Amino acid sequence: MTDVATMTDAEALEEQKRKEAYFTASQLQLIWARFKKNRSAMWGGAVLISLILMGLFAPFLSPYDPTIAGRDAEYQNGAPQIPKFWDENGFSFRPFIYTYTRERSAATNFRWESKVDRDARRFVELFVTGWEYHVIDMGLDMPGKTFDFKFQLFKSNTHLFGVNEGGIHLFGTDKPGKDIFSRTLHAIYTSLAVGTIGVVISFVLALIIGGVSGYFGGKIDSVLQMITDAVRTVPAIPLFMAMAAFVPDEWSAELRFFFISIILGLIGWPTLARRVRTHLLTERSQEYVLAAQLCGANASHVIRRHLLPSFTSYIIVDLVISFPYMVLSETALSFIGLGLKDPVNSLGVMLQSVTKADVLLNYQWYFIPVIFFMALVLAFVFVGDGLRDAADPYSDHK
């Protein structure tokens, strides 16, 4: 602490401004000030923002369409291609990769394997022309063509990088020859989109049910809590096994995507609803609530404008913490074959291929999406923990 007696006029003025800023700061400003002191939360936030941007701009960052094989039709189960600047043939100012050829040999039981031609360089280029995509691309294809919705904007065929001849696969390719780098970026977007839709649905249901239950109490509270307990006791895995048997095979990948998102949202709201109810039960008898009622405000106005904003920070924390559970649920369901399936690229779909012993022994680059999955979940966890500590006004005294 700075000694007041030894402070100069400028330092005293700066200290006074700092104290005034502290006492006049809003709740969100105080949360942000405490959040910035948590180094792990800040690193987690940086990683999370990076992954979100990678998912949003996946078509631009991906050199190839993730649903089809790359331009190297013969490069199947190919190892990652890392750009180089020099080798035994000399230095190059432009990054390059080698040319690969495939052949069978008796040493590998006549299995296809790639051979490197170190004399044939292919140079990496930026902002190349490739497959066409839409920056905003949303669609829903109902079975039987009863309803077909498509919303597409900003058509482009420019990609961040490529090579002057053939293809480049930073994370290698899978058995059909699909580019794992492109698939990973699109999988991040899909998993985040499923989590977002699920969290929004559960968030709206939790606020409505928890708000009504906590504000009115009595018989309404008893009935809603019975419904909440009933939803909480539903086992997730048997439910999704039944849903998987119910989903027709002719459903499109987009429709299955929305179906999984909605189901995750419909079973994910009870925990937040309980917290909203508990808070409203303690706050509904406060003077500011009674004042609003005496002024003629109806129940929805009191809940929406007075009660819910009184613990906005905790709602934000719950939302952030809910994301990794939604992503984990989607990944787990797709991993065991009950969720999304090809040609949809999600982290769970990509993790299905790492369960084979042949992949573990010969194609270890299949595990690269696992690293991104772990980074995504851990980033959410660190950010959620940081927000939870920052939202607690007594966290500095622990």
N, C-alpha and C positions, 0 to 999 in steps of 0.2 A: 504494500500500500504506500502511495506517495505521501510524504510528510507535507501537511498543508502549510506549515511555517516556512518551508524551503521552496515552495512552488512559486514560479514567476507568474506574472499577470496573464500571460498567454496560456500557460499550463492550467492555471485556475479557471480561466474561461473555457478551455477545452474540457476540463473535468466537469464543469457545470453543464455544458452542452450535452455531454455524455449521459449525465444523470437525468437531465430533462428528457432526452431521447428514450431512456429506459422507462421512465415513469409514464410517458405519453405514448409508448409503443402499443400497437394492437396485439391481440393474442397471436395472430399468425407471425407477426414480426418477432415476438419473443420466442416462438417455437423455432423459427429459422435461425435466430441468434444462438440458441442452445444446440440446434442440430449441427451447425457449422463446427462446433467444438468436438464433435464425435468424428474422429478421423476414419474409422472403419465404415461408418455410415456414409461419409462423403465419397470414399472410394467405391463403396457399393452403388451409390447414386451415379457416379461417373460410368461404371460398368453397365448399369441398367440403362442409362440414356444411350450409351453406345450400341447396346444390343437392340433397343427399340428403333433407333435410326437405321441400323442394318436391316431390320425386318421391314420397315416402311419403304426403304429404297432398295429392297432386294432385287427387283427386276433390273434396275440400273447397275447395281453392283455385280449381278450374275452375268457371266459371259455367255451362258447357254440356257435354253429352256429346261427347267428341272424335270419335266415330264418325259423328255425324249433323250436319246443318246447324243453325245457331243459330235462335233464335226469329224473327230477321229473314230470312224465306225469300228475300227479294229482294236481300239484301246479299251478293252473290257477288263474289269478288275485291275485297272492300272494303278500304279503307285503314285503318290503325290509328286507333282512337278514343281520344284522350287526354282524360281528364276535366279540366275547367276550373273556375275559381272566378269569373272575370269576363271580360267582353267589352264590346263597344260598347253592349250593352243594360243594363249595370250589373253590380254585384257580387252574389255569392250565397255564403252560408255553407255551402251544400251543393254538393259537386262535381257537375258536370253535363256531358252530352255533347249534341251536336246530333242532330236527326233527319235521316236520309238518304233520298232518293228516287232511283230508277233510271230512266233514260230513254236513248233512242238519239238521236244527232245526226249531221248530215252532216259536221260537223267531225272526227268520230272514225270516219268510214266506217261509220256506223250501228252502231257497237259500243256495248254497254251501258256506261254510266258513271254514277257516283253524283253526285247533286247535294245540296248541304248547305242545309238550312232552318235558318238561324241564329236564327229567332224561336221555334222549337219546341224547348224544352229538355226533356231527360229526366234525372232526378236519380239519382245513384248511391246505393244503399242497402247496408247491411251485414247479413250473416246472413239472406240471403233464402232462400226455399223454391224449389227447382228440381228437376232430375232426380234420381232415386233411385240410390243407389250403396251399396256395402258397403265399410267401412273395410278389412276383410281379405277379399280376394276372390281365390281360387285355384281353378283348374280345369284339367282335361285331358280332351279329347273325342277318343277313339280312333275311327278310321274303322270304319264298319260298326256303330257303337254297341256294340262288344264290351266297351268299358269307358268309363264316364263318371264322372269324379270332379269333385266341386265342394265347396269349403270356403269358406263365407261367414259373416262375423260383423259385427255392429254396422251394421245397416241404417240409413240416414239420407238425408234429402233437403235438408239445410241446407248452404248454400254461403257463402263469405266475403263475396262482393259480387255485385251485380247492379244493374239499373235498374228504376224503377217501371213502365216501359212499353217494350216491345220488347226489344232485346238490346244488349249492350256487348261490343266486341271490341278488347281492348287492343293486340293484335298484328295486327289485321285478320283477314280470312277468305281461304280459298283458292277455287279455281274451283267446287267443289261447295257452298261456303258453310260449310265446317267452321271452327270457331273455332281459329285458329293458337295462341293463348295456351293453351287447354286441351290441344291436341295436343302442344305443346312440353313441358308439365309431365308428361304421361303418357309421352312419348317418353324423357324423362330417367329415369323409373322403369323403363321397359322395358330401356333400354340398361344401367342399373346392375344390374338383375336378371339379364340375360344374362351380364354380367361376373362377378357374384357366383357364379352357378352354375358357370360355366366355371373360375373361380379355385378354388373349393372342390374340384371334381373333379381339376384338375391338382395342387392342393396335396396331396390325399390320395395320389394316385398317386406323386408325387415323394417324399413321405416314406417310403412303403412300399418302392418300388423303390430309391431312393437309400440308404435305411437298411439294407436287406438287402444290397445290393451293397457298401457301404462296411464293414459289420461283418464279413461272412463272407469277402469277397475270393475269391481263387482262381478256380475254374471258374465258380462262381455269379456272381462279378463279371464275368467275361468274357462269359458268356451275356447277362446283363442289360445290359451296355454295348453289345453288338451290337444288342439290341432298341432301346435308347435312340438309338443312331446311326441305325438304320433309320427311327425315327419322326422324327428331326430332318431327315432328307433328303427327307421327303415334301413335295412342293411344295403349298402351301396352296391357291392359286387353282385349279389343275387338279383338286385333290381336291374342292373345293366345287362346281366345275362338274359333276363326275360325280355328286355328291350331289344337286345341284339337278335333274339329269335323273332321278335315282332317286326323289325325293320325289313321291308321287302328288298329283294335283290335289285329291283329295277330303280330304286332310289338313286338319284345322282349323288356325286360326292359333295356338292354344295348343300344339298338338302340334308344329308347325313351330318354334315358339319353343323348346321343350324340346330338340328335335332339334339345332338350331343350338348351343344352350348345351352340350350333351353333346359334340358334335364339337369345339368350341373347347377344352373341357377335356381331351379325349383327345389333342390334338396340342400342348398347351401345357405339359406337365409335364417334358420332358427337361432344360431349363436348370436348374431348381431341383433336380432329381434329381442332376445332376452336382455341384452345390455341396454337397448333403447328403452325397453319396458322398465327396467330397474331404475334408470335415471329419471324417467318421467314420473314414476311413483314417488320419488323423493322431491322432485321439483314442482309438482303440480299445486302444492299448497303454499308456494312462495308468494310474497307480496306482489311482485311484478305480474304474476299470472292472475292473481285476484284482481289487480287493477285493470288488466286487459279484459277480463270477464265483465267487470262492472261498466266498462266503456262500451259493452255490447258486442265484443268480438266473439265469433263463433268458435267451435272446437277446432276446426281445421286451421283457422287463422292462428289461434293460440299455439297449436302444435308446430305449425310450419314457420311462423315468424318469431316465436319466443322460446319455446322449449327446445326444439332441435338445434337452433343456432347456439344454444348455451353450452353444448359440448360438441361443436363442429370438429375440433381438433381430434377428439377420440374417434369420431366417425371416419375421418380421413385415415387415421392409423389403422382402423379395422379394415378399411378398403384395401390399403397397401398390403396388409398381412394376409388378406384373403386371396390375393393374386397367386402366390406360389402354390397354395393348396388347389386352386383351380387348374393351374398348369400341371401340377403333379397328377391330378385326377385324370385329365385328358391324356397325359403321357402314359399313365398306368393302364388305362382302358385300351388305348390304341396298341400298347405293347402286348397285351394278352389277347388282342384280336376282337375286342368288343367295342372299340371306338372308331376312329377314322381309318380309312384304308386307301391304298393306291387307287387313283393317281394323286390323291391329296398328300402333300408333303407336310408332316408334322413331326415333332421330335419323337413322339411315341411310335409313329410308323417307321421312322428311320432306326429306332432302337431295336425293332423286331429282327433286323438282319444280324445283330451282334450276338445272338444266342447260339449260333452254329459254331461247332468246334473248328471247322475248316477256316472260318473267318478269324478266330483267335490265333490260329497257328500261322496263317499265310497272308491275311489281309487285315493287318492291324489298323490301317487308316479308317476302317469302318467305325472305329471308336471315336473319331474326332467330334461328331455331333454330341457325344456324351459329355465332352468338355464344355461345350456351349450350354448344354442343358444344366449341368452343375453350376456354371457361372450365373445363369439366369436365375435359378432358384436361390442361390446364396446371395445374389445382389438384392433380391426382394427381401430376404430375411434380414440382411444388414440394414437396409433402408427402413424396414418396418420396426426393427428394434431401436434404431436411432430416433425415429418419429415418436415411438412410444415413450422413450426417455425424455425427449424434448417437450412432449405434450404434458408431462407430469411436472407441475410447478414445484414439487418438493424433491425432484431428482438431484438438484445441486447439493442437497443437504444429506444425501445418503452416504 
